[in-house]
Amino acid sequence: MLEVKNLSKDYNGTLVLNDVSFKLESNLICGLLGPNGSGKTTLIKLINDLIQPSHGEIYFLGKKLSLDAKTNIAYLPERSALNMGQTVESVIKMYEDFFFDFVKEDTLRILKVFDIPLKKRLSQLSKGQRGKVQLALTLGRKVSLYILDEPLDGMDPASRDLIMKLIVKFIRPQSTVIISTHQITDIEAYLDYALLLKQGNLFEQGTTKSLVKKYDMTLDKYFKEVYKYDEKII
């Protein structure tokens, strides 16, 4: 499904992603894990061809990433780029017109679950509600790869579990999902694979089961061990 080979990104002499390589098969949910500043969003932007790598290559469905290939990727950004003056129903119409793979009925079903009013403008919704609208729009598309950047950010605990169930239910069969997050507890049960970034380096990867067995602890506990701060300096 997706192959990243020796990918690096340099911003004005600062290396934010360093020689990252991995392969993801179809029909799995992958957690892209790491604290703020670890390189998660940079990697996501590279896969979405929003920025260009300083070094390395990305292959999607067996071919080098191209503009045509991007039409088969649905991207949920951490910060919404939608016009806050639009109503929910007008944004749905925009997606319906713009994306040939968009299934309006699926988006409406998800919004109904969250009890989102279609007549309201995005500016009238809470941060959490706007995130749910953006998620519903993204899951309404039927593509091979979904990339979700912090989809649980700003969500209450009850919504987080429901969101993961909706992701599993509404993605296209055999699709792959990459979820960038630092909230491991809420998603670990749904993860098939994990990529762990630290200071721009991919220092661990593997199936969730193999990592749990290797370190004899849950992925959430391992995450806390790897990324814990040095409290001695306080």
C-alpha positions, 0 to 999 in steps of 0.5 A: 500500500505505502512504502517510505524509503530513506525519507528526510526533511530539512528546514533551514539547516534543522533536520526534522525527519531523519532517514525514515523508512517503512512499509505498510500493507493494505487492510490495517490501522497504523498508529503514528506515535510520538510527542509534539515535535517528533516529526509526525505532522511533517511525515504526514505532509510529505505523504500527502505531497504538501511539502517536498522531501530533502531526501528519499522517496514515497511509493503508493500502490506500487508507484512513485507518489504523484498528483494522480495518486493523491486522489486516492488518499483522504487526509484529515488535517490537525487544523481545519482549512474549511471556511468557518462561514459555511454551513455544515450542509454547504460543506457537504455539498462542496465535498459532493461536487469536488470528490467523485469518491464521496458518499454523502449518505455515510457522512450524514449518518456519522453526523446524525450519530454526533447530533450535528445540526446541518443548518449551523455555520461551522463558526457556531459549532464547538471545536469538538463538533467541528472536528467531528464534521471534518472526520465525517467528511473524510470518512465519507470518501472511499479511498485506499489510504486515510491519513488522520492527524490527531483525530481525537484532539479536543474530543471527550472520552466517550467520543474518542471510543465512538470515533474509532468504531466509526473509522473501522465501520466507514472506511473502504474495505482493504483500506489502510488508515494512518492515525497520528496521535499521542493518545495511545490509550484510546486507540491501542485496541484498534491498532494493527501496526505502530510507528514510533517517532522521536526527534525525527527518527523512526526508532521502533516499528512493528505489529502491535502484538509483536511490540507488546510481546517484545517489551512485555508491556502495553503500547501505552506504557511503552510510549510513556517509558520511551518519552518520559521527561527527566524530572531530575532537572525540575 
